[in-house]
Structure formats: structure tokens, C-alpha cells
Amino acid sequence: MAWLALILGGLFEVGFTTSLRFVDGFRNLPWVLVFLVAVSLSMGLLEYAGRTIPIGTAYAVWAGVGAAGTAIVGIIWFGEVASLPRLLLLAGLVGCIVGLKLIKA
């Protein structure tokens, strides 16, 4: 259950980082609310997962899911560059996340 919470927390990290694009200096209230809800859920799920999973591993996975997810959102919805080196590096990041799960460290 902790691993599921951790992955979900990483996905909420994608939500709060993506919403930063729209908060307009924290003047766009609907997007500010999305940011606040997403960051609260993301941090709460990281804290929950950190009770069972070593915190260094939990943080690395949480940050990796968030970073990879945010990069993918940027490529798909915001037209960011999807070069071969960038995609290979993202695949390497995902591979490292999977590796941390497999070794259960």
C-alpha cells in the first residue's frame, strides 16, 4: 500500500508542478487552489509512504515520478522538445525508479 501511495503522491506532484504554469504569480485563484490541493496531497502521500519505505528511497521515487511525469506532460500538452536523448534520459529515470522498487531498499 505504501508503494501505491508513493506513486500516487508522485502523480500529484505532476499536478502541482503543472499548475504552477497557470497560477500567474498566485493571482489566478482556481489554479492556486489546484496547486494547494495537489501539493498537500502529494506531500501527505509522501509522508505516509515514508512511514514504511526508507525515506531516502521514498523521496527519490517520489521526485523521479514527479520529474518524469512533468516532463511527459510538457512534451504532450505544451509542445516541449521530445528529442531522442531527452526520451532516453527519461527512460533511464523510470528505470532507476523501478530498480529502487525491485531491490526494496
Z-matrix of the N, CA and C atoms (Angstrom, degrees):
N
C 1 1.450
C 2 1.531 1 111.54
N 3 1.341 2 116.69 1 -35.52
C 4 1.463 3 120.06 2 -179.48
C 5 1.526 4 111.29 3 -64.21
N 6 1.330 5 116.99 4 -38.38
C 7 1.461 6 119.51 5 179.32
C 8 1.523 7 111.22 6 -66.48
N 9 1.321 8 117.46 7 -39.14
C 10 1.462 9 120.94 8 176.91
C 11 1.525 10 110.15 9 -62.96
N 12 1.329 11 116.82 10 -44.22
C 13 1.466 12 121.05 11 177.74
C 14 1.524 13 110.50 12 -61.07
N 15 1.319 14 116.42 13 -39.94
C 16 1.460 15 121.02 14 -179.12
C 17 1.530 16 111.38 15 -64.44
N 18 1.317 17 116.85 16 -45.63
C 19 1.470 18 120.83 17 178.31
C 20 1.527 19 109.86 18 -63.88
N 21 1.327 20 116.74 19 -43.55
C 22 1.461 21 120.53 20 177.94
C 23 1.526 22 110.74 21 -61.45
N 24 1.328 23 116.63 22 -41.31
C 25 1.458 24 120.53 23 175.93
C 26 1.516 25 112.01 24 -60.07
N 27 1.326 26 116.49 25 -40.02
C 28 1.466 27 120.35 26 176.14
C 29 1.515 28 112.26 27 -63.56
N 30 1.338 29 116.34 28 -36.06
C 31 1.464 30 119.71 29 177.55
C 32 1.522 31 111.25 30 -68.83
N 33 1.335 32 116.94 31 -36.86
C 34 1.464 33 119.06 32 174.44
C 35 1.527 34 110.56 33 -67.14
N 36 1.324 35 117.00 34 -27.81
C 37 1.467 36 119.35 35 173.79
C 38 1.519 37 110.00 36 -63.35
N 39 1.312 38 116.81 37 -39.69
C 40 1.463 39 120.60 38 175.03
C 41 1.531 40 109.24 39 -58.53
N 42 1.328 41 116.10 40 -40.85
C 43 1.465 42 120.12 41 179.11
C 44 1.514 43 112.81 42 -63.15
N 45 1.333 44 116.74 43 -44.75
C 46 1.466 45 116.33 44 -177.30
C 47 1.520 46 112.42 45 -75.36
N 48 1.322 47 118.06 46 -32.66
C 49 1.465 48 117.96 47 177.47
C 50 1.524 49 111.01 48 -71.08
N 51 1.317 50 116.79 49 -37.87
C 52 1.464 51 120.19 50 177.81
C 53 1.518 52 110.67 51 -66.43
N 54 1.327 53 117.65 52 -40.05
C 55 1.464 54 120.23 53 -179.00
C 56 1.530 55 111.64 54 -64.88
N 57 1.326 56 117.61 55 -23.84
C 58 1.464 57 120.02 56 177.85
C 59 1.527 58 112.09 57 -59.55
N 60 1.308 59 115.55 58 -25.74
C 61 1.464 60 120.33 59 178.87
C 62 1.530 61 111.62 60 -64.47
N 63 1.329 62 116.14 61 -23.05
C 64 1.462 63 120.67 62 -171.88
C 65 1.531 64 115.02 63 -115.01
N 66 1.313 65 119.15 64 -3.04
C 67 1.469 66 119.76 65 -174.52
C 68 1.527 67 112.98 66 -72.49
N 69 1.319 68 118.27 67 -18.59
C 70 1.462 69 122.78 68 175.35
C 71 1.527 70 111.53 69 52.09
N 72 1.320 71 115.21 70 60.64
C 73 1.462 72 119.20 71 179.54
C 74 1.519 73 112.62 72 64.68
N 75 1.304 74 116.58 73 28.62
C 76 1.465 75 124.60 74 -178.67
C 77 1.530 76 111.94 75 62.11
N 78 1.350 77 115.52 76 30.97
C 79 1.461 78 120.77 77 175.58
C 80 1.521 79 112.32 78 -102.11
N 81 1.330 80 118.14 79 -16.24
C 82 1.462 81 122.35 80 -179.41
C 83 1.531 82 107.80 81 -92.50
N 84 1.329 83 115.79 82 92.11
C 85 1.462 84 121.61 83 -169.30
C 86 1.529 85 114.75 84 -55.99
N 87 1.328 86 121.24 85 -44.67
C 88 1.475 87 118.56 86 179.10
C 89 1.534 88 112.55 87 -57.91
N 90 1.329 89 116.95 88 -42.08
C 91 1.465 90 120.02 89 -179.85
C 92 1.524 91 111.73 90 -73.54
N 93 1.320 92 116.64 91 -31.16
C 94 1.465 93 119.46 92 174.49
C 95 1.527 94 109.57 93 -63.59
N 96 1.330 95 116.91 94 -40.64
C 97 1.468 96 120.39 95 178.17
C 98 1.520 97 111.36 96 -65.54
N 99 1.333 98 117.06 97 -40.71
C 100 1.471 99 120.53 98 175.76
C 101 1.524 100 109.36 99 -59.52
N 102 1.332 101 116.37 100 -45.64
C 103 1.461 102 121.07 101 179.02
C 104 1.523 103 110.86 102 -58.49
N 105 1.332 104 117.48 103 -49.47
C 106 1.458 105 121.23 104 -176.34
C 107 1.525 106 112.46 105 -63.98
N 108 1.321 107 117.13 106 -41.31
C 109 1.470 108 120.20 107 178.10
C 110 1.522 109 110.09 108 -65.86
N 111 1.336 110 116.40 109 -46.57
C 112 1.468 111 120.15 110 -177.61
C 113 1.522 112 111.74 111 -64.65
N 114 1.336 113 118.14 112 -42.69
C 115 1.463 114 120.05 113 -179.21
C 116 1.529 115 110.18 114 -68.05
N 117 1.323 116 117.61 115 -36.39
C 118 1.468 117 120.49 116 178.29
C 119 1.524 118 111.19 117 -65.50
N 120 1.321 119 116.39 118 -45.96
C 121 1.470 120 119.88 119 179.08
C 122 1.530 121 110.88 120 -65.54
N 123 1.322 122 116.56 121 -41.92
C 124 1.459 123 120.66 122 -179.33
C 125 1.523 124 111.38 123 -61.27
N 126 1.308 125 116.60 124 -48.93
C 127 1.467 126 120.55 125 -179.56
C 128 1.533 127 111.19 126 -67.38
N 129 1.318 128 116.48 127 -39.06
C 130 1.462 129 119.83 128 178.44
C 131 1.519 130 112.12 129 -62.51
N 132 1.325 131 116.50 130 -41.61
C 133 1.465 132 120.19 131 179.07
C 134 1.533 133 111.18 132 -69.82
N 135 1.331 134 117.20 133 -36.45
C 136 1.463 135 119.95 134 174.64
C 137 1.528 136 110.09 135 -62.17
N 138 1.307 137 117.05 136 -43.79
C 139 1.469 138 120.59 137 179.10
C 140 1.520 139 110.59 138 -61.72
N 141 1.324 140 116.98 139 -43.69
C 142 1.458 141 121.71 140 179.42
C 143 1.535 142 110.61 141 -61.12
N 144 1.321 143 116.10 142 -48.09
C 145 1.468 144 120.32 143 -179.32
C 146 1.522 145 110.94 144 -64.12
N 147 1.330 146 116.66 145 -34.50
C 148 1.456 147 121.22 146 -179.02
C 149 1.520 148 114.02 147 -67.63
N 150 1.307 149 117.30 148 -11.54
C 151 1.472 150 120.70 149 175.63
C 152 1.529 151 110.94 150 -72.14
N 153 1.330 152 116.49 151 -27.22
C 154 1.466 153 121.94 152 -175.90
C 155 1.529 154 112.02 153 -112.39
N 156 1.306 155 116.22 154 -43.75
C 157 1.462 156 122.26 155 -178.50
C 158 1.527 157 107.75 156 -88.92
N 159 1.336 158 118.79 157 137.39
C 160 1.461 159 119.25 158 176.47
C 161 1.537 160 110.40 159 -51.08
N 162 1.327 161 116.61 160 134.20
C 163 1.459 162 120.66 161 -170.62
C 164 1.526 163 113.16 162 -60.97
N 165 1.325 164 118.20 163 -33.81
C 166 1.464 165 120.05 164 176.98
C 167 1.514 166 111.63 165 -63.47
N 168 1.316 167 116.11 166 -43.13
C 169 1.461 168 121.20 167 177.10
C 170 1.516 169 110.16 168 -66.99
N 171 1.331 170 116.49 169 -45.40
C 172 1.468 171 120.49 170 -179.06
C 173 1.524 172 110.61 171 -59.57
N 174 1.318 173 116.44 172 -45.68
C 175 1.463 174 119.48 173 -179.19
C 176 1.528 175 111.36 174 -64.53
N 177 1.323 176 117.25 175 -42.64
C 178 1.466 177 120.77 176 179.93
C 179 1.526 178 110.92 177 -61.20
N 180 1.318 179 116.66 178 -44.07
C 181 1.460 180 120.37 179 179.83
C 182 1.524 181 109.99 180 -67.19
N 183 1.319 182 117.34 181 -46.75
C 184 1.470 183 122.34 182 -179.87
C 185 1.533 184 110.67 183 -57.16
N 186 1.322 185 115.96 184 -48.78
C 187 1.466 186 120.66 185 -179.72
C 188 1.527 187 111.10 186 -66.30
N 189 1.330 188 117.03 187 -38.69
C 190 1.462 189 120.81 188 179.88
C 191 1.514 190 112.32 189 -65.90
N 192 1.331 191 116.28 190 -44.32
C 193 1.470 192 120.18 191 177.54
C 194 1.531 193 108.88 192 -61.70
N 195 1.322 194 116.42 193 -44.00
C 196 1.457 195 120.17 194 179.74
C 197 1.519 196 112.72 195 -64.03
N 198 1.314 197 116.63 196 -44.15
C 199 1.469 198 120.63 197 -178.89
C 200 1.523 199 111.41 198 -66.30
N 201 1.323 200 115.95 199 -48.10
C 202 1.464 201 119.34 200 179.85
C 203 1.524 202 110.80 201 -64.35
N 204 1.320 203 116.42 202 -44.71
C 205 1.467 204 120.17 203 179.54
C 206 1.512 205 112.53 204 -62.28
N 207 1.322 206 116.93 205 -41.98
C 208 1.459 207 120.51 206 179.42
C 209 1.525 208 110.77 207 -65.75
N 210 1.325 209 116.96 208 -39.29
C 211 1.466 210 120.23 209 177.17
C 212 1.526 211 110.76 210 -64.18
N 213 1.311 212 117.02 211 -40.55
C 214 1.476 213 120.89 212 179.06
C 215 1.525 214 110.62 213 -65.90
N 216 1.339 215 117.31 214 -42.62
C 217 1.469 216 120.93 215 176.16
C 218 1.530 217 109.57 216 -59.19
N 219 1.336 218 116.59 217 -43.00
C 220 1.459 219 120.22 218 178.77
C 221 1.518 220 112.79 219 -60.73
N 222 1.316 221 115.93 220 -40.49
C 223 1.467 222 120.48 221 179.59
C 224 1.524 223 110.86 222 -68.45
N 225 1.334 224 116.81 223 -46.97
C 226 1.468 225 121.00 224 -174.34
C 227 1.528 226 112.28 225 -73.59
N 228 1.330 227 117.77 226 -47.67
C 229 1.460 228 120.24 227 -171.25
C 230 1.526 229 114.89 228 -101.15
N 231 1.316 230 118.67 229 -21.04
C 232 1.457 231 119.28 230 -175.13
C 233 1.527 232 113.36 231 -117.65
N 234 1.322 233 116.15 232 9.51
C 235 1.456 234 120.23 233 173.88
C 236 1.517 235 115.32 234 67.41
N 237 1.332 236 116.83 235 25.77
C 238 1.465 237 119.00 236 177.70
C 239 1.526 238 109.92 237 -72.00
N 240 1.301 239 115.84 238 159.26
C 241 1.465 240 122.16 239 -174.56
C 242 1.531 241 111.00 240 -62.63
N 243 1.330 242 114.90 241 134.04
C 244 1.467 243 121.58 242 177.02
C 245 1.523 244 108.61 243 -116.91
N 246 1.304 245 116.46 244 56.36
C 247 1.463 246 120.53 245 -178.64
C 248 1.526 247 109.95 246 -70.66
N 249 1.312 248 115.64 247 159.48
C 250 1.461 249 120.76 248 179.07
C 251 1.528 250 111.87 249 -58.60
N 252 1.344 251 119.35 250 -46.29
C 253 1.472 252 117.47 251 178.62
C 254 1.535 253 112.66 252 -60.35
N 255 1.317 254 116.97 253 -40.63
C 256 1.468 255 119.96 254 179.53
C 257 1.531 256 110.57 255 -63.20
N 258 1.315 257 117.13 256 -45.33
C 259 1.468 258 120.49 257 179.75
C 260 1.525 259 111.41 258 -64.70
N 261 1.329 260 117.15 259 -38.95
C 262 1.466 261 120.14 260 177.67
C 263 1.526 262 111.46 261 -65.36
N 264 1.315 263 116.98 262 -39.61
C 265 1.465 264 120.23 263 177.96
C 266 1.532 265 111.29 264 -67.06
N 267 1.323 266 116.88 265 -39.10
C 268 1.468 267 119.83 266 175.34
C 269 1.522 268 110.94 267 -63.82
N 270 1.332 269 116.92 268 -40.22
C 271 1.464 270 120.38 269 176.66
C 272 1.531 271 110.31 270 -62.83
N 273 1.328 272 116.95 271 -38.75
C 274 1.467 273 120.64 272 176.49
C 275 1.520 274 111.50 273 -63.45
N 276 1.324 275 116.72 274 -39.81
C 277 1.463 276 120.94 275 177.30
C 278 1.518 277 110.89 276 -62.45
N 279 1.308 278 116.79 277 -46.32
C 280 1.466 279 120.86 278 177.59
C 281 1.525 280 110.08 279 -62.10
N 282 1.326 281 117.17 280 -40.22
C 283 1.463 282 120.85 281 177.27
C 284 1.520 283 112.17 282 -60.67
N 285 1.313 284 116.69 283 -39.38
C 286 1.476 285 120.21 284 177.43
C 287 1.521 286 110.99 285 -66.35
N 288 1.306 287 117.86 286 -38.08
C 289 1.477 288 121.47 287 177.40
C 290 1.517 289 109.56 288 -62.77
N 291 1.323 290 116.23 289 -47.32
C 292 1.472 291 120.39 290 178.41
C 293 1.535 292 110.26 291 -61.00
N 294 1.332 293 116.14 292 -40.89
C 295 1.468 294 120.15 293 178.47
C 296 1.514 295 112.00 294 -60.71
N 297 1.323 296 118.09 295 -41.40
C 298 1.466 297 120.41 296 178.18
C 299 1.527 298 110.64 297 -62.73
N 300 1.312 299 116.97 298 -37.11
C 301 1.472 300 119.64 299 177.41
C 302 1.524 301 110.92 300 -68.05
N 303 1.320 302 116.41 301 -41.54
C 304 1.463 303 119.93 302 -176.25
C 305 1.515 304 113.45 303 -67.40
N 306 1.338 305 116.81 304 -35.30
C 307 1.461 306 117.99 305 -179.74
C 308 1.534 307 111.87 306 -84.42
N 309 1.335 308 115.49 307 -9.04
C 310 1.471 309 121.80 308 177.87
C 311 1.523 310 112.36 309 52.87
N 312 1.328 311 113.82 310 40.56
C 313 1.473 312 118.79 311 -179.66
C 314 1.509 313 110.70 312 -89.34
